[in-house]
Amino acid sequence: MRFNRRGLLTTGAAALAFTGFARHAAAQAAGEETYVNDVEGYGPLQRDPNGVLDLPEGFSYRIISQGGETMNDGLLVPQNFDGMGCFALGGSQIALVRNHELKTSRPTHRNWGPAGFHQEREALIDKSRAYDVTKAGIIIPGGTTTQVYDMATGRTVSQHLSLIGTSTNCCGGVTPWGSWLSCEETEATPEDADVTKPHGFVFEVPATAPGLVDAVPLKAMGRFDHEAVCVDPGTGIVYLTEDKTDGLFYRFIPETPGELIKGGRLQAMAFRDAPGADSTNHETRVWSPGDWRDVVWVDLQDVESPNSDLRLRGHADGAVRVARGEGVFWAGSEMFMTATSGGPLKRGQILRYIPSPEEGRSGEARQPGRVQLFVESADPKTLNMADNLTVAPWGHLVVCEDNYSTDTKNHVKGVTPDGRVYAIARNVFTGNSEFAGAVFSPDGSTLFVNLYYPGLTFAITGPWNAVRT
């Protein structure tokens, strides 16, 4: 079984290069290994003399973007790099559309936004395109940036702000029609936060947009603590995760596939034989790695959820609880998602969903979709709070860790088709920030991934075909 039908790729290692920030980073020891591999993978991680990113032998990275740089529109690259999508633009150019998780609940985050520490560049932003402002009229800084990168030269062509006025843009997902869906992981309202509109929506950003897009919430996709989305290219159905310890897993059946603004039907997943179940295994083990459950989908009402209780109403109607659903990625004919604090250790689960041949239609009652507990962490040194994920050209999952320890390093991990885990990269930079936004270039030669803080985007190359399992 493979997650992806593309063949293995052979690439040469690119020359190690750094921007000014990394060039002046203080070198630091990688310290003891803080992971345990189930398989060899690419072998031991090698100490980075620059004290930023440890990689296996033969691999190298470039830092291609960093927080605080001046973009082509005169604004600054915002901080808190999170989810990211990659799009082919033609020739050797690609677009990376990247979320910036700047929060309304933290006033200091305004200082890290595109307008600068004192909002001195705010006049460069078309406020009419922003979704929301503070009660004092300051543009809320969350949103996305778009980076055009040339694969042939290994250089950034341009960067610009592409979405603004949103909050806590955590992850999202790419669409088959060439856009990025940016998700707000918040349910802030004017009653409880310094905002003038309710938040908790999904926004669409075309990858080819040359500048700032109109921030239009896709309200039919629900208001909740959104994390990530993926789209089945065959049906146009959108699957959505929710970053809550008692969250749900959703699907959105659009009225018109590919035109989400036209609305649709929002549902939540339930175990067919156990309405109102809890998949987390926190208190009681209800399933074990390898187990499958047939599912049904519960229709949801009042999806704009003015009381921020969509998940509670959905669970009461039979939907299954998922512990902090985060990354989700479509892979051929199936889908994988992470439950970051799932499992008895609360160190993460990975779920696998195979849709019904009649997905979203009346016939699915006869042939239901199925969900599997694919991986559950039994040791934080093997897998520690899996977050964003993608599918690699060699057919494995590539998973970003997001643990909050200052001692246990965050890694990028590979997961084989039989659920075994190995290390690909380790964060050895000060602060042990999470990895986020892992995505491969269209030709499969380069893994792009972010360090959330201080805001770095890496382009990693190496002998990807040399993985040993």
C-alpha positions in Angstrom: 0.0 0.0 0.0 1.3 3.4 -1.0 -0.1 6.8 -0.2 1.0 8.3 -3.5 1.6 6.8 -6.9 4.4 9.1 -8.1 7.7 7.4 -8.6 10.7 7.9 -6.4 12.8 11.0 -7.2 16.6 11.5 -7.5 18.0 14.9 -6.7 21.4 16.3 -6.0 22.0 18.2 -2.7 21.9 21.9 -3.1 24.7 24.1 -1.8 24.1 25.2 1.8 23.1 28.9 1.9 21.8 31.2 4.5 20.2 34.6 4.7 21.7 37.2 7.0 19.6 36.1 10.0 20.9 32.5 9.9 24.4 33.5 9.0 24.7 35.3 12.3 22.9 32.7 14.4 25.0 31.5 17.3 26.2 27.9 16.8 25.0 25.5 19.4 25.3 21.8 20.1 22.5 19.6 18.9 22.6 17.8 22.3 21.5 14.2 22.8 19.2 12.5 20.4 15.7 13.3 21.4 13.9 10.7 19.1 13.7 7.0 18.7 13.3 5.7 15.1 11.2 2.7 14.3 13.2 2.4 11.0 16.5 3.8 9.7 15.0 6.4 7.4 17.8 8.5 6.2 20.1 7.7 9.1 21.3 9.8 12.0 20.7 13.6 11.9 23.9 15.6 11.5 24.7 18.6 13.7 24.1 21.9 11.9 27.2 24.1 12.6 24.8 27.2 12.3 22.6 25.8 15.1 19.4 26.0 13.1 18.3 22.7 11.5 19.8 19.3 11.8 19.4 17.0 8.7 20.6 13.6 7.6 23.9 13.3 5.8 23.6 14.5 2.2 20.8 16.9 2.9 20.9 20.7 3.0 18.7 23.7 3.3 18.2 27.3 2.3 16.4 29.8 4.3 14.2 31.5 1.6 12.1 33.8 3.7 12.1 35.2 7.3 10.0 37.3 9.4 10.7 41.1 9.2 12.0 41.2 5.7 10.6 43.9 3.5 8.3 42.6 0.8 7.8 43.9 -2.7 4.7 45.8 -1.6 6.7 47.7 1.0 5.2 45.7 3.9 7.0 43.4 6.3 6.9 39.6 6.3 4.7 38.9 9.4 5.8 36.6 12.1 4.4 33.2 13.3 4.8 31.2 10.1 2.2 28.4 10.1 0.4 26.4 7.4 1.5 26.7 3.7 0.5 25.6 0.2 2.7 25.2 -2.9 1.4 25.9 -6.4 3.0 25.6 -9.9 3.0 28.9 -11.8 4.6 27.7 -15.0 8.2 27.4 -16.0 10.4 27.0 -13.0 8.3 29.3 -10.7 6.1 28.3 -7.9 4.0 30.2 -5.3 4.1 29.5 -1.6 1.0 30.9 0.1 1.7 31.0 3.9 -0.4 31.6 6.9 0.6 33.9 9.8 -0.9 33.0 13.1 -1.2 36.4 14.6 -3.9 36.5 17.3 -6.4 39.1 18.4 -6.0 37.9 22.0 -2.3 39.0 22.1 -1.9 42.8 21.5 1.9 42.3 21.0 1.1 40.3 17.8 0.1 43.6 16.1 3.7 44.6 16.4 4.7 41.5 14.4 2.3 42.1 11.6 3.0 43.5 8.1 2.5 47.2 9.1 5.5 47.2 11.4 6.1 47.6 15.2 4.4 51.0 15.3 1.9 50.4 12.5 4.0 52.8 10.5 3.3 51.0 7.2 -0.4 50.6 7.6 -1.1 53.2 4.9 0.3 50.7 2.4 -2.6 48.3 3.1 -5.9 48.7 1.3 -8.1 48.7 4.4 -11.2 48.1 2.2 -9.9 44.6 1.5 -9.3 43.7 5.2 -11.9 41.5 6.9 -11.7 43.2 10.3 -10.1 46.0 12.4 -9.8 46.5 16.1 -12.3 48.8 17.9 -9.7 51.5 17.5 -9.6 51.0 13.8 -6.3 49.2 13.5 -6.2 46.4 10.9 -6.1 43.0 12.5 -2.7 41.6 11.4 -3.4 37.9 10.7 -3.6 36.6 7.2 -1.4 35.2 4.4 1.7 36.2 2.4 2.5 34.9 -1.1 6.1 34.1 -2.1 7.0 33.5 -5.7 10.1 31.3 -5.8 12.2 30.2 -8.7 13.1 26.5 -8.5 15.8 26.8 -11.2 17.8 29.6 -9.5 16.9 28.9 -5.8 15.9 32.5 -5.3 12.8 34.4 -4.2 11.3 36.4 -7.1 8.8 38.4 -5.0 6.8 38.4 -1.8 3.5 40.2 -1.0 0.7 40.4 1.4 -2.3 38.4 0.1 -4.9 38.3 3.0 -5.3 40.6 6.0 -7.8 41.5 8.7 -8.2 37.9 9.9 -7.0 36.3 13.1 -5.1 33.3 14.2 -4.6 31.9 10.7 -3.3 28.5 11.7 -3.4 26.1 8.8 -5.6 25.5 5.8 -5.2 23.6 2.6 -4.8 23.7 -1.2 -7.6 23.3 -3.6 -7.6 21.5 -7.0 -8.5 24.8 -8.7 -5.4 26.6 -7.5 -6.2 28.5 -4.3 -5.3 28.3 -0.6 -8.0 28.0 2.0 -6.8 29.9 5.1 -8.4 28.9 8.4 -9.0 31.0 11.5 -8.3 29.0 14.7 -10.4 31.3 16.9 -14.0 32.1 17.8 -13.4 35.7 18.9 -16.3 38.0 18.9 -16.7 41.7 19.7 -18.1 40.7 23.1 -14.9 39.0 24.2 -12.1 40.4 22.1 -10.8 43.6 20.4 -12.5 42.9 17.1 -15.6 44.3 15.4 -16.8 41.1 13.6 -17.1 37.5 14.7 -14.1 35.3 13.7 -13.7 31.6 13.1 -14.1 31.3 9.4 -12.3 30.0 6.2 -11.0 32.5 3.6 -9.9 31.7 0.0 -6.7 33.1 -1.5 -6.0 32.4 -5.2 -2.4 31.4 -5.6 -2.0 33.7 -8.7 -3.4 36.8 -7.0 -0.8 39.6 -7.6 -1.6 41.4 -4.4 -4.1 41.7 -1.5 -7.4 39.8 -2.1 -10.8 40.7 -0.7 -11.2 38.9 2.6 -14.5 37.1 2.2 -15.5 34.6 4.9 -16.9 31.3 3.6 -19.6 31.2 6.3 -21.4 28.0 5.1 -18.2 26.1 6.0 -18.9 26.8 9.7 -17.6 29.0 12.5 -15.4 27.2 14.9 -11.7 26.8 15.8 -10.7 25.8 12.2 -7.3 24.2 11.7 -6.8 22.6 8.3 -8.7 21.5 5.2 -8.3 19.2 2.3 -10.4 18.7 -0.9 -11.2 15.5 -2.6 -10.5 16.4 -6.2 -13.0 13.8 -7.5 -16.0 15.1 -5.6 -15.1 18.6 -4.5 -16.0 17.7 -0.9 -14.0 19.6 1.7 -12.8 18.0 4.9 -12.1 20.2 7.9 -10.3 19.7 11.3 -10.9 21.5 14.6 -8.2 22.3 17.1 -10.1 21.6 20.3 -9.5 18.8 22.8 -13.2 18.0 22.3 -13.4 18.9 18.7 -15.1 17.2 15.7 -14.1 16.3 12.2 -16.2 17.9 9.5 -17.0 17.7 5.8 -18.5 20.4 3.6 -20.5 19.3 0.6 -20.6 22.3 -1.8 -23.6 23.3 -3.8 -21.2 23.8 -6.7 -17.9 22.0 -6.5 -15.0 24.5 -6.9 -17.2 27.5 -6.0 -17.3 27.4 -2.2 -18.7 30.9 -1.9 -22.0 29.5 -3.2 -22.6 27.6 0.0 -23.3 24.0 0.8 -24.0 21.5 3.6 -21.8 21.1 6.7 -21.7 17.7 8.5 -19.7 16.1 11.3 -18.3 12.5 11.4 -19.8 9.9 13.7 -19.0 6.2 14.4 -21.8 4.3 12.8 -22.0 1.8 15.7 -21.4 4.2 18.5 -23.1 7.6 18.3 -21.4 10.3 20.5 -18.2 8.3 20.8 -14.8 9.6 21.9 -11.9 8.6 19.6 -9.2 10.1 21.8 -8.5 7.1 24.0 -7.8 9.5 26.8 -9.9 7.8 29.5 -11.2 4.7 27.9 -9.6 2.9 24.9 -12.3 2.6 22.3 -10.0 1.5 19.5 -6.4 0.5 18.8 -3.9 1.1 16.0 -5.1 -0.7 12.9 -8.8 -0.7 13.9 -11.4 0.5 11.4 -14.8 2.0 12.1 -17.6 2.6 9.7 -18.8 6.2 9.7 -22.0 8.2 9.2 -22.2 12.0 8.8 -24.4 14.2 11.1 -26.1 17.2 9.5 -25.3 20.4 11.4 -27.6 23.4 11.9 -26.9 27.1 12.6 -23.3 26.6 11.4 -22.3 30.3 11.9 -22.7 29.3 15.6 -23.1 32.7 17.3 -22.7 30.9 20.7 -19.5 29.2 19.6 -21.0 25.8 20.4 -21.1 24.0 17.1 -18.9 21.1 18.3 -21.0 20.7 21.4 -24.3 20.5 19.5 -22.7 18.2 16.9 -21.5 15.8 19.6 -24.9 15.8 21.3 -26.3 14.8 17.9 -23.9 11.8 17.7 -20.6 13.1 16.2 -17.4 11.5 17.4 -14.9 13.6 19.4 -11.4 14.1 18.1 -8.5 15.4 20.2 -7.2 18.5 18.6 -7.6 17.7 14.9 -4.9 19.6 13.1 -3.2 18.6 9.8 -5.2 16.9 7.1 -4.0 15.9 3.6 -5.7 14.2 0.6 -3.6 11.3 -0.8 -4.9 9.8 -4.0 -8.1 8.1 -2.9 -7.8 8.5 0.9 -7.1 11.1 3.5 -4.9 11.4 6.6 -5.3 13.7 9.6 -3.6 14.2 12.9 -5.2 14.4 16.3 -2.4 16.2 18.1 -3.2 15.3 21.7 -4.9 12.0 21.0 -4.0 8.7 22.7 -3.5 7.7 26.3 -0.2 9.6 26.5 -1.9 12.6 24.8 1.1 12.7 22.4 -0.8 12.2 19.1 -2.7 10.0 16.8 -2.9 9.9 13.0 -6.3 8.9 11.5 -6.8 7.5 8.0 -10.2 8.0 6.2 -11.3 6.2 3.0 -14.5 7.7 1.6 -17.5 5.8 0.4 -17.8 5.1 -3.3 -21.0 7.1 -2.9 -19.5 9.8 -0.6 -21.9 12.6 0.0 -24.8 10.9 -1.8 -27.7 8.8 -0.5 -25.9 5.5 -1.6 -23.2 5.9 1.1 -25.6 4.4 3.7 -25.1 1.1 1.9 -21.3 1.5 1.5 -20.1 3.8 4.3 -16.8 5.6 4.5 -14.3 4.1 7.0 -11.9 5.6 9.4 -8.8 3.9 10.8 -6.7 4.7 13.9 -3.5 4.5 11.8 -0.8 5.6 14.3 -1.0 6.4 18.0 2.1 7.6 19.9 3.3 5.1 22.6 6.5 7.0 23.1 7.0 10.8 22.7 10.6 10.1 21.5 9.1 8.4 18.5 6.2 10.8 17.7 5.4 13.8 19.8 2.3 15.8 19.0 1.9 15.5 15.3 0.5 18.6 13.7 0.7 19.6 10.0 1.4 16.8 7.5 1.8 16.1 3.9 2.5 13.2 1.6 6.0 12.7 0.2 7.0 11.7 -3.3 8.3 8.4 -2.0 4.9 7.5 -0.6 5.3 8.2 3.1 3.7 10.8 5.4 5.8 13.7 6.4 4.7 15.1 9.8 5.5 18.3 11.7 5.8 18.0 15.5 4.5 20.7 17.8 5.4 20.0 21.4 5.9 22.7 23.9 8.9 21.4 25.7 12.2 23.4 25.8 14.0 20.1 26.3 12.5 17.7 23.8 13.3 19.0 20.3 10.6 19.3 17.7 11.2 17.2 14.6 9.9 16.6 11.1 9.1 12.9 11.0 8.5 10.4 8.2 5.8 7.7 8.6 5.9 4.5 6.5 2.8 2.9 5.0 2.8 0.4 7.8 2.9 3.1 10.5 6.6 3.2 11.4 8.3 6.5 12.2 11.7 8.0 11.5 13.3 11.5 11.7 13.9 13.8 8.8 14.8 17.1 10.5 15.3 18.5 14.0 14.9 22.1 15.2 18.0 23.1 17.2 17.4 26.8 17.0 16.8 28.8 20.2 13.2 28.3 21.6 12.4 25.0 20.0 9.5 26.3 17.9 7.1 24.0 16.2 7.5 23.0 12.5 4.6 23.9 10.3 3.5 24.1 6.7 5.4 21.1 5.2 4.8 20.8 1.5 6.7 19.5 -1.5 7.5 21.3 -4.7 5.5 20.1 -7.7 8.5 18.2 -9.0 9.0 16.6 -5.6 12.7 17.7 -5.4 12.3 20.1 -2.5 10.5 20.1 0.9 9.4 23.5 2.0 8.7 23.8 5.8 8.4 26.6 8.3 9.7 27.3 11.8 6.8 29.0 13.4 9.0 31.4 15.4 11.1 33.4 14.7 9.5 32.9 11.3 11.7 31.0 8.8 10.8 29.1 5.6 13.3 26.4 4.6 13.8 24.8 1.2 15.3 21.3 2.0 16.9 19.2 -0.7 18.7 15.9 -0.7 18.7 12.2 -1.8 15.0 11.6 -1.1 15.1 8.3 -2.9 17.6 6.9 -0.4 15.1 6.2 2.5 15.7 2.9 4.2 12.8 1.0 5.8 
